[in-house]
Amino acid sequence: MVDVSKWPLFSLLSAKETAAVRQACVFGNSANEALYVTHSNEFAVIGLNCSNCLGTGDSLSTIAPRALDALRGKKVASFSYGSGPHVLLATESGELYAWGHNGYSQLGNGTTNQCASPALVTTNLQGKRFKEVACGSHHSLALTTDGEVFAWGYNNCGQVGSGSTANQPSPRRVAGLLQGKAVVGVACGQTSSLALVDNGELYSWGYNGNGQLGLGNNGNQLSPCRLTALQGLCVQQVYMWGQCRGQSVVLPHLTHFVSTDDVFACVATPAVMWRLLSLETEDFMTLSQALGREFDSPETADLKFSVEGKYIYVHKAVLKIRCDHFRSMFQSHWSEDLQEVIEIEQFSFPVYRSFLHFLYTDTVELPPEDAIGLLDLATSYCENRLKRLCQQIIKRGITVDNAFTLLSAAVRYDAEDLEEFCFRFCVNHLTRVTQTAAFWQVDGAMLKEFICRASRCGAFKN
């Protein structure tokens, strides 16, 4: 739930007017404009009205809320503001509206004429329904309910994704690597664009001078490129990259934030919102959210695991449903079935807790070294999906210092794909790997086998 009183602009409203706000977005180059929707579904605006971005049909500023009559009776699905400035809005019925500055045809009407009130965008969009919009400084993106992305406007850095730098005066579908993929989310930087695909892949294009595309370089991209640095991750925290507090971050960096709205509240200058936020309390939880909340909860648990002197609180029914090992344990005549506390000695506390957490949430959060122990557990308990997740964590976290340790673990746990990956890494970084302590601490048979195998691959040839 959002408290709009945190934004100074809303101090201009009376207590009664503030209480009526259901959705709101603060925007503008100085955070001096806002659009909001009341509980009775009325649209209102307040602020400077730069380039007619309040949409009232005139250029007058206002310190008192004004009704946005052009949208009367509509329900907003998505709202976005570009610093050009211009505004895009998608309704719940799939209509697409645009207004404000239009010097580069960012309103998508094929002209460069400014628009003082919300106008439908229809060119090249017959039969299309939209659910999300995003604005760059002078370009626009819109996402259809079918997962297609349309873009238009200024294109000096390839932000429209057409493969060229020619401006696009009217909406055009973004293809390239997005062809045939179903997009579920879009976003814009000043002169860059991003799209999230339903299988979790993230694509970016446009200006990349500060690494804002997350590709690991600073080269502009004229068409969508896949962002691979986040491959295999189930994102639960916020990553950020690009120009961050005066620094160029070229690869996604994990932050402590849990929502992008918190990032904008902390980092954005001025303090704007990046989307229309809801002020309604959402008290509904999905089944997976409810299960995740009850993990390790003493209040509702009916079983405790004791690992290294510490308790982990769980529910027998959940474990029986999620894991064949526990189904056997609690349905047969195992002694554990009658115990209130089960002692675990063969695995560490972080490893066993992560395993139980996985049964509740389908996610794993462990460093590569601990993932080795979890891989051992997954192998022992015949949890093949968990085994694959552990291998992914290890692959992402492999370094010169831990490579030989990880290779040894892959051999020990019969993880053939992981073994091949670690072996190739060690060969490709042979000189540095052989200088690590892990390389010389391994048992002689393992060391001999590695040297022979590497020799067969030509690793020791001049």
N, C-alpha and C positions, 0 to 999 in steps of 0.2 A: 504494500500500500504506500502511495506517495503522498507526502505532505507538501502541498504547493506553497505553503507559507515560507518554505526555505528559499524560494526565489523572490527577490525584492520586488519584482514587477507586480506580484499578486498582493502586495501590501496596499495597492491602490483600490482593491476590492473591499467591500464591507464584509463583516462576518457572515451575514446572510448569503451574500453572493459567493463567498468562498465555500460555504457549506453546500452550495448547489452544484459545485464542480464535480463532474464524473470522470472526464478525461481532459488532459491538458498537454500543451507543448509550448515551451519557451524557446524563442528563436531570435534571429537577428544578429548582426555583427557586434552589437553591444548588449545582447540578451535583453533587448528593449521592446520586443514584440511577443505576443502570445495569442494562441488560438485555444479555446476550450469548448467542451461540450457539457451541458448540464444534465442532471438526472432526468429532466423532462425532454431530453434529446434536442435541445436548442443550441445552435452554434453562436458563439460570441467571440469577439476579438478586442484587443486592447494594445496600445503602444504607438510607436513612431510612424508606421505605415510607409517605410522606405520602399520606393519603386512599386507602390500599390500592393505590397505583400499581405496587407490585412484583408484584401479582397472585397472592400466595401463599395467599390465603384468610383471612389474618389481618392485624392491624395492627402486627405486630412488625418492628422494624428489625433489620438484620443486618450485621455486618462480615465475615461469612464467606459465600461464595456459597451460595445455596439453589436447589434445582431447581425449575423452574416446571412442575410435573407436568401442569397443565391443557393444556399445549401439546405434550406428549410425542408424538413421531412426526410433528409438523407441520414444514413448511419455510416460513420467513418470506420474503415478497416485499416487504413495506413495513411500516414502523413509525413511529409519530408520537406525540409527547407534547404535551399542552396544559397551560398553566400554571394551569388551574382548581383542581386538576389532574386530567386524565384521559388515558387511553392508548387508541390504536387500533392494530390489527395486521391485515394481510392476509396470507393464506398463499398459497403457490404454487398451491394447488388452487382458489383463488378465494374461500375463506371469509373472513368479516369478524368480528373479535373486538373487544370494548371492555371496559374496566374502569376503576375509580377513582371520582372525584367525579362526581355526577350531578344537581347542584342545578338545572340548566336543561335536563335531558334530553339532555345531550350524548353520552350513551351510546346513544341512539337506541332505547331499549326502551319509550318511551311513559310512563315513570315518572320520579320524581326520587329513586329509591332508589339509594344507593351500592352499587357492586359490587366485591367483594373479590378476585375471580378472573376470568380471561378468560371472557366469555360471548358466544355467537354473536349477531350483529345480523341479524335476519331480517324485521322488519316492513316491508312494502311492497317487499321485495327478492327475491321468489320468482323463481327462475331466473336471478338475476344473479350474476355472478362478478366479483370485485374484484382489482385489481392494484396500487392505490396508495391511501394514506390520508394525511390531513393534519388536524391539530388546531389550532384557535384556542384562546383562553383558555377559552371555554365553548361553542364550536360545533365541528362536525366536517364534514369532506368525505371522500367516498370515490369513487374512479374505477373504473368497470367495464371489463372487457376489451373491451367494445363502444364505449368512448369516451363513456359517459354519466357525468354528475356528480350525485351525491346529496349533500344537505346537511341538517343538523338541529341543534337546540340553541338557544342564546341568539341573539337576532336584533335587539337594540336599535338597531343601526346598519345593518341590512340585510345583514349578513354571510352570511346563509343564501341570499340571492339570490332570494327569493320575490316581490319587488316591494312588500313591506310590512315593518313592524317587529314583527310578531307572532312570538312564539317558536314554534319548530317541534319538537314532542316526538318525532317519528319521521322517518325518512328520507323525503325528497321530492326528486324530480329537479329540478335547476336548468335552467330553460329560457331564455326571453327570447332574447337574441342568440346563445345557445349552441344553440338549437333547430336540429337538422339538421346540426350540426358534430361532428366527431370529436375529442374532447379526448384529449391524450396525457400531460398532467401537471397536477397540482394542488398548491397550497401555501396556507398560512394565515398571516396575522399575528394579533395578539391578537384583533382584531375586524374583520378584513378577509380577503378570499379572492381567489385568482388561479387562472386556468386557461389552459393553453397548448393551442392547437388544432394539428392535424396539418399545416396549411398555414403554420404559423409565427405566426399571430395570437395575441396575448396579451390576455386579458380580466380585469378586476378589479372588485370590488364590496365594499361595506361601509363601514367607518369610513375617513375620508380627512382627518382634522384636521391631519395632518402631511405630507400629500401622498403617503402610502404607496401609493395606487392608481396613481400615475404619470401622472395625467391632466392635470397642469398646473394644478390648482386644489385647493381644500381642502373641497369639498362631498362629503358622504356619498352613496353610490350604493346603491339598494335592489335593483338587478338588474345583471347583467353589462354592463360598458361596455368597448368596445375601447380598448386602449392603443396609440395611434398613433405615439407618439414613437419607437418602435423599428421602425416599418414599413420594410420593404425591407432591413433589416440582417441579415447572416448573423453571429449572435452567436458570437464566439470568446473573448471576454473577459467578465468579470463586470461587469454594471451593478448599481448599488444606488441606492435611493431611500427616502424616508420619514424617520424619526427616526434620524439617523446621527451618533453622537458629539455629541449635544446640538444638532444642526442639523436643520432641516426641509428636506429635499431633495425638491422637488415633481415634478421630472422625472428620468428615468433618467440617472445619472451614470456614465461609464466609469471603472472602477478598473484597477489594475495586476494584480489577482488573476486567476488562471486557473481557479479552481474555487470554488464556493460554500462548500465545506468549509474552504478557506483563510480565507474571510471570517469564518466563525464562530470559527475558531481565533484570529483576530486581534482581532475586534471584539466578539464576544459576551461579555457579563458577566452571570452567570458563564460559564465556558468549557464550554458544552454542545455536543452534536452535534445537527444538525437532522434527521438521518436515520440509519438503521442503516447503518454503514459496514463494508465488507469488508476484511479483513486479508490476503486472498489476493493474490498477485502475478498480475496479468493481463498475460501476455506475448504475447497474440494481437493482431495489428494487421490492420485491414481493408486492402483494396487501396488505397483513397484515402489512408489514413493512411501506408502504406508509401511511396507515391509522394511525398506531401508531405514526408516525412522526407528523401528522397533529393534533393530540389531543392537546387541549388547545392552539391552535395557533390563535392569533388575526388576522393574515394576511388573513386567508382563512375562518374563522368561520362566520356563519350568525346568531348566537344566543349566548347569555351569560346567565349563571346561577349566581345569586348572593347569596352566602352562607357566613354568618357571616362577611359580609362586603367585601368579596373577590370574584373576578370574575373567572369563569371557562368557557373557550371558546370552543364551540362545533358546530356541523353541523347537522341541522335538518334531512337531508336525512339519515345520518348514524344512528341517534337515532331511526328514524322510521323503518329502516330496521332491527335494532338489538333488539328492545324492544317493545312489544305490548302496554305497558303503554304509550310510546311516540307516537306510531302509532295512538292510539286513540286521544291523546292530539292534534296532529297536523293535523288530518284528520276530526275531528268533529268540533263543534262550541264552543269549549272551548275558554275562553278568552285568554289563554296562546298562542294560535295559532297566534295571532296578535301582541304579545309582542316581543320586541327586547331583553328585560331583564326579566328573570323569577326569582322571589324571592323564596328561599327555607328556611323554618324556622324549620321544624321538624327533620332535620338531621344536624350533624356537617359538617364542611368543609372537614376534612380528609375522612370522610365516603362517602360523596356525590361525592367528586372528585375521590375516588377509584372506586365507582360504574360506573361513566362515563368512567374512564380509562379502566375498564373491558370491556365495550361495544366496545371499539376500539381495545383492545389487547387480550382479553380472559384470562388475568392474574390479580391476586390480590396480592398486597403487603401491608399488614397491620399487626400490632401486635395483639395478641389475644383479648385484651381489646377493640380495635377499631373494630375488626371483629364482636363483639357482635352487635354494632350499624349497621354494614353492613348486618348482618343477619336479623336484624329488617327490614331494607330497602328491602332486597331480599324477605322477607315474604310479605311485603306490596305490592310490585310490581309483585309478583308471578313469580320471577326469580328463578326457581328451581335449575338450575345449579350453579348459584352464591351462593345459599343457601348451597349447598353441599360443595363448595370451602371454604366458611366461616367456616363450621363445621370442615373441615380438618385443617384449620389454628388454630382453637381453640384447637383441639385435640393435635396438635403438640406443642402448646405453654402452655398447662395446667401445673400449678405448685401448690404446697401446698398453697401458698398465694392467688392465684386467683381462685382456684378450686370451691369454694362455690359460688363466683360471677358468674362464667361461668355456673354452674349448675342452678342457679336461672334464668339466661338468657335463657338457653335451655328450661326450663319449661315455661317461659313467651312467647317464640316464637314457642312453640309446635314442637320443634325439638326432636323427640322421640329418635332417634339413638344417638344424642349428649347428651341428658339427661341421657341415660343409661350409656354412657361412663363416663360422669362427676360424676355420682352417684357412680359407681364402683371405680373410682379414690379416691373419698372422703372416701369411706368405707375402702379402702386399706391403706389409710393414715389418719385414723380417729383421732388419738390422736393429731397429728400436725395440722390437718385441724380445729379441734374444738378450737384450741388456737389462731386462726387468727381473726383479726377484722371483716373480711367479714362474718364469721360464726355467730357472735353475733349481727351484724347489720341488718341481714335479718329480714323480718316481721315474726311475731309469727306463722302464719298459715303455712308458708313455713318451718320454723324450726320444728314445730310439725310434719308435714308430713314426713320430712327427718328422724327424730328420730324414728318414727313409722316404716317407711320402712326399715331403717337400723336394727332396732330390729328384724323385721321379717326375715332378712337375717342372724341373729345371730351375729351381729357386737359387741354386748355388753356382750357376753358370756365370762366367764373366760377361 
